[in-house]
């Protein structure tokens, strides 16, 4: 018998946050998040997402043992931007027994109906500006920074409940030692020679000063993408604060036409390779292990890469990609996770395929009518 209850107090939230540590015990690919950051994510006073959203957290119990969790979300900013009445589910975790998942999905649907929503979509943790999607292909490798991971049975639970695919997201793996690299660098140099565009580094020192420029190019470059929601200034500040400590010189920059930002690229070292050693907490022993793990990071994740619509099809994406390759190789990184990319982004999918990148993970966003 499954009992579902809403998270109402600190003790409930503690159970909600810590549940994955029990469910993934023994899974070699799961990367434990830092507990401190997880608690802050669900704190309305510390996460600006709550300023334009309603969030309900639910726990499932089998007898007295927690066996699942889910968040039901009404993102008013999304619904205003897309003219929808959509609710979202996220932070879904559940044990293997189907009844726990069904009880959680039912709770999310009931919450959404009570709020007058017409469909449920997810997983979104909390939106496309953060971690989203359910892994459906590529279970044999660890997730990279800010990407989800889940057991292979999760998609079956979602589909059995009646949800259907809304969109797939692709992650590409690029090996800098592949034979296409020299050609990419050569083509990027040719593009740069033909135009007067320039790159401005984004660093730990200037990240907050250039946020306004970054937001302009971010909104212009992604506004036509499926599921896109413009970030508020507070959300942009929050993201910058999160990323600032892991920004590396040469791996993040704006593309400028004169002084006007027209593109951006942000790549991060795959700190999941470090987080895996910390096991959710920052301790002296953990920091000792982390130092060794930092030296062994061989992958970056390109979190953001885009050019404003009117500047596309000029090869400018190659300038961003080539600079990331050059700087990454100097720092000893060999691989890049290029994702996620919408399955209907034909231009970017074609360009990544032409440069020798391979799809190695697929994530899916589901939806159902209410």
Secondary structure as GFF3:
##gff-version 3
##sequence-region A 1 370
A	DSSP	beta_strand	2	6	.	.	.	ID=ss1
A	DSSP	alpha_helix	10	23	.	.	.	ID=ss2
A	DSSP	alpha_helix	35	41	.	.	.	ID=ss3
A	DSSP	three_ten_helix	48	52	.	.	.	ID=ss4
A	DSSP	beta_strand	53	62	.	.	.	ID=ss5
A	DSSP	beta_strand	65	75	.	.	.	ID=ss6
A	DSSP	alpha_helix	76	82	.	.	.	ID=ss7
A	DSSP	beta_strand	86	94	.	.	.	ID=ss8
A	DSSP	alpha_helix	98	114	.	.	.	ID=ss9
A	DSSP	beta_strand	119	122	.	.	.	ID=ss10
A	DSSP	beta_strand	124	125	.	.	.	ID=ss11
A	DSSP	beta_strand	131	132	.	.	.	ID=ss12
A	DSSP	beta_strand	134	137	.	.	.	ID=ss13
A	DSSP	alpha_helix	154	161	.	.	.	ID=ss14
A	DSSP	beta_strand	164	175	.	.	.	ID=ss15
A	DSSP	alpha_helix	181	194	.	.	.	ID=ss16
A	DSSP	beta_strand	198	201	.	.	.	ID=ss17
A	DSSP	alpha_helix	211	222	.	.	.	ID=ss18
A	DSSP	alpha_helix	233	244	.	.	.	ID=ss19
A	DSSP	beta_strand	252	257	.	.	.	ID=ss20
A	DSSP	beta_strand	260	269	.	.	.	ID=ss21
A	DSSP	alpha_helix	272	278	.	.	.	ID=ss22
A	DSSP	alpha_helix	284	296	.	.	.	ID=ss23
A	DSSP	beta_strand	299	307	.	.	.	ID=ss24
A	DSSP	three_ten_helix	309	311	.	.	.	ID=ss25
A	DSSP	alpha_helix	316	330	.	.	.	ID=ss26
A	DSSP	beta_strand	335	342	.	.	.	ID=ss27
A	DSSP	alpha_helix	346	354	.	.	.	ID=ss28
A	DSSP	beta_strand	358	369	.	.	.	ID=ss29
###
